[in-house]
Amino acid sequence: MSATAHRYEDAVARYFEAWNAEDPAARAKAVVVAWTEDGGYTDPLADVRGHEGIAVVIAAAREQFPGFAFRLTGVVDGHHDIARFSWELVSTADGSAPVAGSDVITLDGQDRIRAVLGFLDRVPAGA
């Protein structure tokens, strides 16, 4: 695997570390490691900038889906400073995955996320 491919995979791994952090302090730290200070997150349900805003969005998702974890599905594909990947939100109790999506991220020169553009591919009714 090339160093370029590792760049994208490592950024996505840090992204999932932030989304899967259960403890608020660990989550805040993971967001700082993964995103630039002015980084953004946009999906159909949110549009925020900065570490605090991103941590709030993640906390809200974790509260809505307790006992779930985000996991990569497929491979990370990237070029230049852009990567795309798909994910599922999986129950740690029964393995069900009611939510799935695809994200596109842009990276800065230190491989931190500048922006996330998220798409929800599967969402349960009423969520």
Secondary structure by P-SEA (a helix, b strand, c coil): ccaaaaaaaaaaaaaaaaaacccaaaaaaaaaacccccccccccccccccaaaaaaaaaaaaaacccbbbbbccccccccccccccccccccccccccccbbbbbbbcccccccccccccccccccc
